[in-house]
Amino acid sequence: MARVVITGANRGIGLALTRQLVDRGDEVIAACRTPSEELEATDAHVHPGLDVTDIDSISRLASDLGEAPVDMLINNAGRLSNQSLGEMDAAAVAEMKQQFEVNSLGPVLVSQAVSEKMGQGGRIGIVTSRMGSIEDNTSGGSYGYRMSKAAVNIAGVSLAHDLKPRGIAVALLHPGFVRTEMTGMRGHVEPEEAATGLLERLDALDLSNTGHFWHANGERLPW
């Protein structure tokens, strides 16, 4: 049985991950800002009030984990909105900054705190997006989201290098275009399918493939 921490666990991919991990017998600490009824109905240990942009909030999560080691961290909390060229007013810029804080800084700060609870064999997954791939960008637009995901991709590679001497592996994971509230239910993949693929990648993660950028279906993605 693994001890797993998930952020953004109250809905969508995070909720699907929580359910699947609980079903297979893992101990899950499901962290989020506000728990949903669906999350409360699981057998996970729910940690409410987590704001991944707030260091004090993250410190409380780490403290509440106690002395027992953590085997896996899944940085799933995210924010999505669209900003187009020619339409970036003050409100759009503020939203772009918020996406950067949640999508880019959040996983780094949570990983910094929770990795202190990890030992050899620890695994960290960062749910990112192929929209953060520079080579794969063939359509432009979505400035805030693309930039925030490109930023967390390079942060994930740095984490992989910094944590490797401690035996902790890191994966950058694209779940697919998932049908969730965050995407306005416009995705092609159900959260349960995405969660299954993400867990397959995390189960196969070790120091031999740390720092790689994967699609949930197992495809290596370009930077």
Backbone torsions as a table, in degrees:
resi	resn	phi	psi	omega
1	MET	NA	128.6	178.5
2	ALA	-96.7	154.0	174.3
3	ARG	-104.9	117.7	-169.6
4	VAL	-123.7	134.7	173.5
5	VAL	-108.8	131.0	178.1
6	ILE	-125.6	133.6	172.3
7	THR	-98.7	156.0	-178.7
8	GLY	62.1	41.6	-170.5
9	ALA	-88.8	1.1	-171.3
10	ASN	-81.3	-15.8	-177.9
11	ARG	-159.2	174.7	172.6
12	GLY	55.9	-134.0	-177.3
13	ILE	-62.6	-41.1	-179.1
14	GLY	-60.8	-41.4	178.1
15	LEU	-67.0	-41.8	178.4
16	ALA	-63.3	-41.3	176.4
17	LEU	-61.7	-44.0	179.7
18	THR	-59.3	-48.4	-178.3
19	ARG	-61.1	-44.2	-177.4
20	GLN	-68.4	-39.0	178.5
21	LEU	-67.2	-41.9	176.9
22	VAL	-62.4	-43.1	-178.3
23	ASP	-61.5	-31.3	-179.1
24	ARG	-90.3	3.0	171.8
25	GLY	100.1	7.8	179.6
26	ASP	-81.3	155.2	172.6
27	GLU	-87.2	121.4	-173.8
28	VAL	-116.8	126.7	170.1
29	ILE	-101.9	106.2	-172.6
30	ALA	-98.2	104.6	-175.7
31	ALA	-101.8	142.0	179.8
32	CYS	-165.3	171.6	176.4
33	ARG	-71.5	-54.1	-177.9
34	THR	-133.5	116.5	-178.5
35	PRO	-64.6	145.8	174.1
36	SER	-95.1	163.8	175.8
37	GLU	-61.0	-36.7	-179.7
38	GLU	-64.4	-39.8	178.2
39	LEU	-69.1	-42.5	-179.9
40	GLU	-61.6	-25.2	-178.4
41	ALA	-78.9	-10.3	178.0
42	THR	-83.4	173.1	176.3
43	ASP	-93.7	18.2	177.2
44	ALA	-75.3	157.6	171.4
45	HIS	-85.9	106.4	-173.7
46	VAL	-83.6	129.1	176.7
47	HIS	-114.3	100.1	-179.2
48	PRO	-82.7	166.4	172.1
49	GLY	81.1	13.8	179.4
50	LEU	-81.1	122.7	172.0
51	ASP	-114.5	109.6	-173.8
52	VAL	-71.4	-5.0	176.2
53	THR	-96.4	-1.5	-174.1
54	ASP	-117.0	117.9	-175.6
55	ILE	-63.1	-39.0	179.1
56	ASP	-63.4	-40.3	178.3
57	SER	-63.3	-41.7	178.6
58	ILE	-67.0	-38.2	177.6
59	SER	-62.3	-37.3	177.7
60	ARG	-64.3	-40.3	176.7
61	LEU	-59.8	-49.0	-178.6
62	ALA	-61.3	-40.4	179.0
63	SER	-64.8	-40.7	-178.4
64	ASP	-69.2	-16.6	178.2
65	LEU	-70.2	-19.2	178.0
66	GLY	71.6	-156.2	-175.0
67	GLU	-92.1	-15.5	-179.0
68	ALA	-65.9	137.2	-178.3
69	PRO	-67.8	152.1	174.2
70	VAL	-102.7	132.1	-179.7
71	ASP	-92.1	-32.8	-176.0
72	MET	-146.7	140.0	172.7
73	LEU	-121.6	130.3	175.6
74	ILE	-117.1	108.4	177.3
75	ASN	-82.9	95.1	-174.1
76	ASN	-108.7	-22.7	-176.9
77	ALA	-57.3	135.0	-178.3
78	GLY	-155.6	169.5	-179.3
79	ARG	-139.8	139.0	-177.4
80	LEU	-136.6	127.1	168.0
81	SER	-153.4	164.7	-172.5
82	ASN	-112.7	129.1	173.2
83	GLN	-123.9	127.3	-177.2
84	SER	-109.6	154.4	178.4
85	LEU	-61.8	134.2	-179.0
86	GLY	91.2	-7.8	-177.8
87	GLU	-123.0	14.6	-175.6
88	MET	-89.2	86.9	176.3
89	ASP	-91.2	-170.1	-176.8
90	ALA	-61.5	-39.5	179.8
91	ALA	-65.9	-40.0	179.2
92	ALA	-65.9	-40.2	179.0
93	VAL	-64.0	-40.6	177.8
94	ALA	-61.8	-39.9	178.7
95	GLU	-68.8	-36.8	176.4
96	MET	-62.0	-42.1	178.1
97	LYS	-63.9	-39.0	179.1
98	GLN	-65.1	-39.9	176.6
99	GLN	-62.2	-40.4	178.3
100	PHE	-62.7	-43.7	-178.8
101	GLU	-64.4	-42.7	-177.9
102	VAL	-76.5	-49.5	-171.4
103	ASN	-81.7	-29.8	-174.9
104	SER	-104.7	-56.6	-178.0
105	LEU	-73.1	-38.0	-176.7
106	GLY	-52.9	-53.6	179.8
107	PRO	-61.1	-32.5	178.7
108	VAL	-68.4	-45.3	-178.2
109	LEU	-67.8	-41.4	178.2
110	VAL	-66.3	-42.3	179.5
111	SER	-63.4	-39.9	178.1
112	GLN	-57.8	-44.9	-176.5
113	ALA	-74.1	-48.6	-173.8
114	VAL	-74.4	-30.1	179.7
115	SER	-62.1	-21.9	176.0
116	GLU	-66.6	-18.1	177.5
117	LYS	-93.7	1.9	-174.7
118	MET	-105.2	153.4	174.2
119	GLY	-124.0	-162.6	177.5
120	GLN	-54.0	132.9	-179.8
121	GLY	91.5	-1.5	177.3
122	GLY	-64.9	150.2	-178.2
123	ARG	-133.0	136.6	177.5
124	ILE	-124.3	125.8	173.9
125	GLY	-110.2	136.1	174.6
126	ILE	-115.8	114.8	177.9
127	VAL	-78.5	106.4	-178.0
128	THR	-112.2	-146.2	-180.0
129	SER	-157.7	147.6	174.4
130	ARG	-68.2	-11.1	173.4
131	MET	-68.0	-12.0	173.4
132	GLY	-90.3	2.1	177.9
133	SER	-82.3	126.5	178.4
134	ILE	-71.0	-44.4	-178.6
135	GLU	-66.1	-32.1	-175.3
136	ASP	-86.3	-3.4	-178.3
137	ASN	-78.5	100.2	-178.7
138	THR	-113.5	4.8	-175.1
139	SER	-130.4	-10.4	-180.0
140	GLY	69.9	-164.3	177.2
141	GLY	69.2	-171.2	177.5
142	SER	48.8	50.8	-170.0
143	TYR	-59.7	-51.2	-176.6
144	GLY	-62.3	-46.2	-177.2
145	TYR	-67.3	-46.7	-179.9
146	ARG	-59.5	-47.0	-177.9
147	MET	-65.3	-39.6	-179.2
148	SER	-66.7	-35.5	-179.6
149	LYS	-77.7	-34.3	173.7
150	ALA	-63.3	-38.5	179.9
151	ALA	-65.6	-43.0	-179.2
152	VAL	-71.5	-25.8	175.8
153	ASN	-63.5	-46.9	-179.8
154	ILE	-70.2	-32.4	175.6
155	ALA	-63.7	-39.4	179.1
156	GLY	-63.3	-37.4	177.5
157	VAL	-66.5	-41.3	176.8
158	SER	-62.7	-42.1	176.9
159	LEU	-60.0	-41.1	180.0
160	ALA	-60.1	-42.9	178.6
161	HIS	-67.9	-44.1	-175.1
162	ASP	-69.8	-31.8	-175.9
163	LEU	-94.6	-12.2	-178.8
164	LYS	-58.3	-42.1	178.6
165	PRO	-60.8	-21.1	177.9
166	ARG	-93.0	2.5	177.5
167	GLY	80.7	19.8	-178.0
168	ILE	-107.9	127.8	-178.0
169	ALA	-103.3	150.9	-176.1
170	VAL	-130.1	137.8	176.5
171	ALA	-127.6	139.0	170.7
172	LEU	-97.1	124.3	-167.0
173	LEU	-128.9	122.2	174.1
174	HIS	-96.1	121.2	-174.8
175	PRO	-81.8	-7.8	-169.9
176	GLY	98.6	178.2	176.8
177	PHE	-87.3	95.7	-166.5
178	VAL	-96.3	138.9	-178.4
179	ARG	-79.8	92.9	-179.1
180	THR	-136.4	174.6	175.7
181	GLU	-60.5	-35.6	-177.5
182	MET	-63.2	-33.2	179.3
183	THR	-96.0	10.6	-178.1
184	GLY	67.0	26.2	-179.6
185	MET	59.9	30.3	-178.1
186	ARG	-101.6	7.5	-175.1
187	GLY	-74.4	174.1	178.6
188	HIS	-105.0	-10.5	-173.6
189	VAL	-125.3	137.9	176.1
190	GLU	-77.0	150.8	179.9
191	PRO	-55.1	-36.4	-178.8
192	GLU	-63.9	-40.7	178.4
193	GLU	-67.2	-42.9	178.4
194	ALA	-61.6	-43.6	-179.1
195	ALA	-62.3	-40.7	178.5
196	THR	-59.5	-46.0	179.3
197	GLY	-65.9	-41.3	178.9
198	LEU	-61.5	-42.1	179.6
199	LEU	-68.1	-33.5	175.3
200	GLU	-62.4	-41.3	178.6
201	ARG	-67.0	-41.6	-179.3
202	LEU	-69.1	-36.2	178.0
203	ASP	-65.6	-28.3	-179.7
204	ALA	-92.0	0.1	-176.6
205	LEU	-77.4	131.8	171.9
206	ASP	-153.4	-171.8	-175.2
207	LEU	-69.3	-15.7	178.9
208	SER	-75.6	-22.4	-179.7
209	ASN	-127.1	19.7	179.3
210	THR	-64.4	145.8	177.7
211	GLY	83.0	9.6	-179.6
212	HIS	-92.3	161.2	-176.9
213	PHE	-112.2	112.0	-172.0
214	TRP	-119.9	145.0	162.3
215	HIS	-79.5	150.9	178.3
216	ALA	-58.3	-24.4	-179.8
217	ASN	-82.1	1.0	176.8
218	GLY	101.6	-5.3	-179.9
219	GLU	-74.5	134.0	171.5
220	ARG	-75.1	131.2	-177.0
221	LEU	-103.0	149.5	179.7
222	PRO	-77.9	151.4	177.0
223	TRP	-79.5	NA	NA
